[in-house]
Amino acid sequence: MKNSNQWAVGSGQYPKLRAVTFDAGGTLFYPHPSVGEIYAEAARRHGAAADAAALEDGFRRAWVACHHDDAVAAAGNVSQRDWWRELVFQTLEMAGVTMPDREAYFHELYDLFARPEVWRLFPDAVETLTAVRRRGLKVGLLSNWDHRLRPVLEGLGLMSLLDAVTISCEVGVEKPDPKIFHAAWSALGVARGEEALHVGDSYRDDVLGALAVGMGAVLVERAGKHPWDGATIRRLGELAALLDGEGNAEVSG
């Protein structure tokens, strides 16, 4: 392991760093209780026997089966709601759950995940966004999400800490498509990718997507697996030290 200061504000590889963008789910906040538990509780309300672990596994497999790079609301022939309906139905099938009224079950879940009460901020999320702003940097949110994200952000108290919010359903493409990264830094008044840094928990969507357009990238890997040889932090609270060049963030390799 070695330390990195290449994203230190005003020094190193990014001497003109002006903005930092953050992914949303898995980076700043997470579902609570787990997706499997939420699905299971709703299933029981609809008269179906359901195991949370089986539904969690079913959801993860259904996500892979349903997810396509162009599956966003503003593009293609599939609406946001229809895409999620198919995912919920596949989750039930993969978990072996027989639902008396799948449509009613889906409607409850779809509305439920638009509520901030089923989401929890990571303990250092607000502190990290505030620390970035104190360093004179613009702060943006860049997420593959649908129209339900903004009420969640409001409810979690994040909107006042963000200078811009860029959501895939509004841009028409998802990360790692270059277009959504361009939209994110433009919304922050940044002219070039080299002036921005992106922080997220997906190597493919966040890291590779950012690097492809010339942005810096920091991977949030709370499990400590370090799947790449670049800047990796195990918690958001380490980002400020990385920006200051103090080297608390680890680099694998």
Secondary structure, 3 states (H helix, E strand, C coil): CEECCCCCCCCCCCCCCCEEEECCECCCEEECCCHHHHHHHHHHHCCCCCCHHHHHHHHHHHHHHHCCCCCCCCCCCCCHHHHHHHHHHHHHHHHCCCCCCHHHHHHHHHHHCCCHHHEEECCCHHHHHHHHHHCCCEEEEEECCCCCHHHHHHHCCCHHHCCEEEEHHHHCCCCCCHHHHHHHHHHCCCCCHHHEEEEECCHHHHHHHHHHCCCEEEEECCCCCCCCCCEEECCHHHHHHHHHCCCCCEECC
